[in-house]
């Protein structure tokens, strides 16, 4: 197959109430038509909590991961989103990729948002992660990662879509929207950005602005009204390949090496 149906889920979240958030997300997804990938926001079970030691779920016994496994099996779609996870004594803002076949892949957020103290409460990721579904390769990315183009640089066309999930506050919505489009244009890649709406316990408002953008930087889905929604877009690998062949800007990219420290 050369197409991928991706469902963007833009919810309001209840602060540090995993069971309630999981129940409401399940309700939102009940009428969903068949799809390939379901994308939930960053820390969809809790909101963007810095109470890592209290809220992080052990990887080996995570109720939210178990819920994702069950939902993936029930819907026949990959479930992805990030969860506060404890693993071997460290807490991570961990993006989980859970397939209907039961495979679990994870990406730990590389760029931790120091303005909220995230770098003091969570461990830093040390490697990029690219997954594949229906012959389409997707790079996993979380929120603040979006501000760092070198991390996402696609000079060798190693991925076809960038999947960025977030809790990105409304006062910085212009940066979110602009960076999503920039990452698509510079990397000749689809970009899927999934954010939340509502307000958290710290009084921060979230405008959503979840978007799907094509490889030319044009929106395939753009819902700026700031309301919860569940909507699906289709990515077409053949269309992407044709554009890359006719506009091979990637061949003129500057060579570099990415040195990753812990």
BELVEN-V881375 format. One record per residue. RES is the residue in one small letter. PSI is psi in whole degrees, -180 to 180 (* if undefined). OMEGA is omega in degrees with one decimal (* if undefined). D_CENTER is the distance of its C-alpha to the mean C-alpha in whole Angstrom. Layout:
res=RES psi=PSI omega=OMEGA d_center=D_CENTER
res=RES psi=PSI omega=OMEGA d_center=D_CENTER
This chain:
res=x psi=149 omega=179.0 d_center=23
res=x psi=13 omega=176.1 d_center=21
res=x psi=156 omega=-179.2 d_center=19
res=x psi=122 omega=175.8 d_center=16
res=x psi=120 omega=-178.4 d_center=15
res=x psi=128 omega=-179.7 d_center=12
res=x psi=121 omega=178.8 d_center=12
res=x psi=127 omega=-179.8 d_center=10
res=x psi=113 omega=-178.8 d_center=11
res=x psi=95 omega=-175.7 d_center=11
res=x psi=167 omega=158.9 d_center=14
res=x psi=145 omega=-176.6 d_center=16
res=x psi=149 omega=177.7 d_center=16
res=x psi=128 omega=-170.8 d_center=19
res=x psi=118 omega=174.3 d_center=19
res=x psi=41 omega=176.8 d_center=20
res=x psi=74 omega=-174.6 d_center=20
res=x psi=-45 omega=-176.5 d_center=18
res=x psi=-42 omega=179.3 d_center=21
res=x psi=-41 omega=179.3 d_center=21
res=x psi=-42 omega=178.9 d_center=17
res=x psi=-41 omega=-179.3 d_center=17
res=x psi=-42 omega=-178.3 d_center=20
res=x psi=-36 omega=176.8 d_center=19
res=x psi=-40 omega=177.0 d_center=16
res=x psi=-41 omega=177.9 d_center=18
res=x psi=-42 omega=179.4 d_center=21
res=x psi=-33 omega=-174.6 d_center=18
res=x psi=-9 omega=-176.3 d_center=17
res=x psi=-43 omega=-178.4 d_center=21
res=x psi=8 omega=-173.3 d_center=22
res=x psi=133 omega=173.8 d_center=19
res=x psi=163 omega=179.3 d_center=21
res=x psi=137 omega=-178.3 d_center=20
res=x psi=171 omega=-177.5 d_center=17
res=x psi=-38 omega=-176.7 d_center=15
res=x psi=133 omega=176.0 d_center=11
res=x psi=123 omega=-173.8 d_center=10
res=x psi=121 omega=177.1 d_center=7
res=x psi=160 omega=-176.5 d_center=7
res=x psi=177 omega=172.4 d_center=6
res=x psi=137 omega=177.6 d_center=7
res=x psi=51 omega=-174.5 d_center=10
res=x psi=-18 omega=-178.7 d_center=11
res=x psi=-22 omega=-170.9 d_center=14
res=x psi=-17 omega=-161.6 d_center=16
res=x psi=173 omega=-173.3 d_center=14
res=x psi=73 omega=-175.3 d_center=14
res=x psi=141 omega=171.7 d_center=17
res=x psi=5 omega=175.3 d_center=19
res=x psi=62 omega=-170.1 d_center=21
res=x psi=-43 omega=-176.4 d_center=20
res=x psi=-30 omega=-180.0 d_center=23
res=x psi=-35 omega=-170.0 d_center=23
res=x psi=-19 omega=-178.5 d_center=20
res=x psi=134 omega=-179.9 d_center=19
res=x psi=135 omega=176.9 d_center=19
res=x psi=133 omega=-177.5 d_center=21
res=x psi=-40 omega=-174.5 d_center=19
res=x psi=-21 omega=-176.5 d_center=22
res=x psi=27 omega=-176.8 d_center=23
res=x psi=123 omega=176.6 d_center=19
res=x psi=-34 omega=179.9 d_center=20
res=x psi=-39 omega=175.5 d_center=16
res=x psi=-42 omega=177.8 d_center=16
res=x psi=-39 omega=176.8 d_center=19
res=x psi=-42 omega=179.2 d_center=18
res=x psi=-41 omega=177.1 d_center=15
res=x psi=-44 omega=-179.9 d_center=17
res=x psi=-42 omega=-179.8 d_center=20
res=x psi=-38 omega=178.2 d_center=17
res=x psi=-43 omega=178.7 d_center=16
res=x psi=-41 omega=-176.8 d_center=20
res=x psi=-42 omega=-176.5 d_center=21
res=x psi=-19 omega=-175.1 d_center=19
res=x psi=18 omega=-177.5 d_center=19
res=x psi=153 omega=170.2 d_center=15
res=x psi=138 omega=172.3 d_center=13
res=x psi=132 omega=177.8 d_center=11
res=x psi=147 omega=-179.3 d_center=7
res=x psi=170 omega=-178.4 d_center=6
res=x psi=153 omega=-175.9 d_center=7
res=x psi=144 omega=170.7 d_center=11
res=x psi=115 omega=-172.6 d_center=14
res=x psi=140 omega=171.2 d_center=16
res=x psi=129 omega=-178.0 d_center=19
res=x psi=117 omega=179.2 d_center=20
res=x psi=43 omega=173.8 d_center=24
res=x psi=-3 omega=179.9 d_center=24
res=x psi=147 omega=176.2 d_center=21
res=x psi=143 omega=-179.7 d_center=19
res=x psi=148 omega=165.6 d_center=15
res=x psi=93 omega=-165.6 d_center=12
res=x psi=121 omega=174.4 d_center=10
res=x psi=123 omega=-177.2 d_center=7
res=x psi=139 omega=176.6 d_center=9
res=x psi=107 omega=-171.1 d_center=10
res=x psi=118 omega=-176.1 d_center=13
res=x psi=160 omega=176.8 d_center=15
res=x psi=-22 omega=178.9 d_center=18
res=x psi=-4 omega=177.0 d_center=20
res=x psi=3 omega=177.5 d_center=19
res=x psi=138 omega=176.9 d_center=18
res=x psi=120 omega=175.3 d_center=15
res=x psi=146 omega=178.8 d_center=13
res=x psi=151 omega=173.9 d_center=12
res=x psi=125 omega=176.8 d_center=10
res=x psi=127 omega=-176.2 d_center=11
res=x psi=126 omega=-176.6 d_center=10
res=x psi=-47 omega=-174.4 d_center=13
res=x psi=108 omega=-175.5 d_center=14
res=x psi=135 omega=-170.2 d_center=15
res=x psi=94 omega=-173.6 d_center=16
res=x psi=-25 omega=-179.8 d_center=19
res=x psi=-18 omega=174.5 d_center=20
res=x psi=2 omega=-179.0 d_center=19
res=x psi=16 omega=-178.3 d_center=21
res=x psi=-35 omega=-178.4 d_center=17
res=x psi=-16 omega=178.3 d_center=19
res=x psi=-11 omega=-173.3 d_center=22
res=x psi=-11 omega=180.0 d_center=20
res=x psi=151 omega=175.5 d_center=18
res=x psi=150 omega=-177.2 d_center=18
res=x psi=140 omega=175.3 d_center=17
res=x psi=152 omega=-175.1 d_center=15
res=x psi=-1 omega=-179.6 d_center=17
res=x psi=144 omega=173.2 d_center=16
res=x psi=155 omega=-179.6 d_center=13
res=x psi=128 omega=176.8 d_center=12
res=x psi=130 omega=-179.8 d_center=12
res=x psi=172 omega=-177.6 d_center=12
res=x psi=140 omega=174.8 d_center=14
res=x psi=131 omega=-179.5 d_center=15
res=x psi=35 omega=178.6 d_center=18
res=x psi=7 omega=179.3 d_center=19
res=x psi=128 omega=-177.7 d_center=16
res=x psi=134 omega=-176.5 d_center=14
res=x psi=132 omega=173.9 d_center=10
res=x psi=133 omega=-179.7 d_center=9
res=x psi=140 omega=-173.9 d_center=6
res=x psi=146 omega=-177.1 d_center=6
res=x psi=115 omega=165.8 d_center=6
res=x psi=-103 omega=-174.5 d_center=8
res=x psi=-24 omega=173.9 d_center=11
res=x psi=-34 omega=-172.9 d_center=10
res=x psi=-26 omega=-177.8 d_center=10
res=x psi=-3 omega=-172.3 d_center=14
res=x psi=91 omega=-172.0 d_center=15
res=x psi=-30 omega=-178.9 d_center=16
res=x psi=-37 omega=179.4 d_center=18
res=x psi=-33 omega=-175.1 d_center=15
res=x psi=1 omega=-170.9 d_center=13
res=x psi=130 omega=-169.3 d_center=17
res=x psi=45 omega=-172.1 d_center=17
res=x psi=-27 omega=179.7 d_center=21
res=x psi=15 omega=-179.6 d_center=22
res=x psi=46 omega=-178.1 d_center=19
res=x psi=-18 omega=176.0 d_center=18
res=x psi=161 omega=-178.0 d_center=15
res=x psi=-21 omega=-179.7 d_center=14
res=x psi=138 omega=173.7 d_center=11
res=x psi=126 omega=-177.1 d_center=8
res=x psi=104 omega=-176.2 d_center=5
res=x psi=122 omega=178.1 d_center=4
res=x psi=151 omega=-169.5 d_center=3
res=x psi=162 omega=157.5 d_center=7
res=x psi=81 omega=-171.8 d_center=10
res=x psi=114 omega=-172.8 d_center=12
res=x psi=152 omega=-177.8 d_center=15
res=x psi=-37 omega=-179.8 d_center=18
res=x psi=-20 omega=179.0 d_center=20
res=x psi=27 omega=-176.7 d_center=18
res=x psi=-32 omega=179.4 d_center=16
res=x psi=-39 omega=177.3 d_center=18
res=x psi=-44 omega=178.5 d_center=17
res=x psi=-52 omega=-176.6 d_center=13
res=x psi=-43 omega=-178.1 d_center=14
res=x psi=-44 omega=-178.6 d_center=17
res=x psi=-37 omega=176.1 d_center=14
res=x psi=-46 omega=179.9 d_center=12
res=x psi=-39 omega=179.2 d_center=15
res=x psi=-44 omega=-179.6 d_center=16
res=x psi=-36 omega=178.6 d_center=14
res=x psi=-47 omega=-176.3 d_center=15
res=x psi=-49 omega=-173.5 d_center=18
res=x psi=-23 omega=-177.1 d_center=19
res=x psi=5 omega=-178.5 d_center=17
res=x psi=54 omega=-171.1 d_center=18
res=x psi=150 omega=165.0 d_center=15
res=x psi=150 omega=173.2 d_center=13
res=x psi=130 omega=174.9 d_center=10
res=x psi=121 omega=177.6 d_center=8
res=x psi=123 omega=-177.5 d_center=6
res=x psi=121 omega=-177.2 d_center=6
res=x psi=175 omega=178.3 d_center=8
res=x psi=173 omega=172.0 d_center=11
res=x psi=-179 omega=177.9 d_center=15
res=x psi=-159 omega=-177.2 d_center=18
res=x psi=141 omega=-179.9 d_center=20
res=x psi=-178 omega=-175.3 d_center=19
res=x psi=-16 omega=178.3 d_center=22
res=x psi=2 omega=179.5 d_center=23
res=x psi=8 omega=178.1 d_center=23
res=x psi=132 omega=177.6 d_center=20
res=x psi=147 omega=-179.7 d_center=19
res=x psi=127 omega=-175.1 d_center=16
res=x psi=-1 omega=-179.4 d_center=16
res=x psi=-96 omega=-177.7 d_center=13
res=x psi=33 omega=173.4 d_center=13
res=x psi=137 omega=-173.0 d_center=10
res=x psi=151 omega=165.5 d_center=11
res=x psi=130 omega=-172.4 d_center=12
res=x psi=139 omega=179.9 d_center=14
res=x psi=179 omega=-173.9 d_center=16
res=x psi=-7 omega=173.8 d_center=17
res=x psi=-3 omega=-178.5 d_center=20
res=x psi=9 omega=-178.8 d_center=18
res=x psi=135 omega=179.6 d_center=19
res=x psi=131 omega=168.5 d_center=17
res=x psi=-28 omega=177.4 d_center=17
res=x psi=127 omega=180.0 d_center=16
res=x psi=112 omega=-176.9 d_center=16
res=x psi=87 omega=-174.1 d_center=17
res=x psi=10 omega=-174.9 d_center=18
res=x psi=-13 omega=177.3 d_center=20
res=x psi=30 omega=179.4 d_center=18
res=x psi=154 omega=174.9 d_center=19
res=x psi=145 omega=175.2 d_center=17
res=x psi=162 omega=171.4 d_center=16
res=x psi=113 omega=-176.6 d_center=15
res=x psi=150 omega=-173.2 d_center=15
res=x psi=139 omega=174.0 d_center=15
res=x psi=161 omega=179.1 d_center=15
res=x psi=129 omega=173.9 d_center=16
res=x psi=137 omega=-176.1 d_center=16
res=x psi=111 omega=-177.7 d_center=19
res=x psi=-36 omega=-179.1 d_center=20
res=x psi=-42 omega=177.8 d_center=23
res=x psi=-41 omega=177.6 d_center=23
res=x psi=-46 omega=-179.0 d_center=20
res=x psi=-40 omega=178.7 d_center=23
res=x psi=-43 omega=179.8 d_center=26
res=x psi=-41 omega=179.0 d_center=24
res=x psi=-33 omega=178.3 d_center=24
res=x psi=-39 omega=-176.7 d_center=27
res=x psi=-20 omega=-179.9 d_center=29
res=x psi=71 omega=-171.6 d_center=27
res=x psi=57 omega=-179.2 d_center=27
res=x psi=-26 omega=-179.7 d_center=26
res=x psi=-26 omega=-179.4 d_center=24
res=x psi=-17 omega=-178.8 d_center=27
res=x psi=11 omega=-178.8 d_center=28
res=x psi=151 omega=177.4 d_center=26
res=x psi=134 omega=177.9 d_center=27
res=x psi=145 omega=177.4 d_center=27
res=x psi=165 omega=173.7 d_center=26
res=x psi=136 omega=179.3 d_center=25
res=x psi=116 omega=179.0 d_center=22
res=x psi=117 omega=-173.8 d_center=23
res=x psi=118 omega=174.0 d_center=21
res=x psi=168 omega=-179.7 d_center=23
res=x psi=* omega=* d_center=22
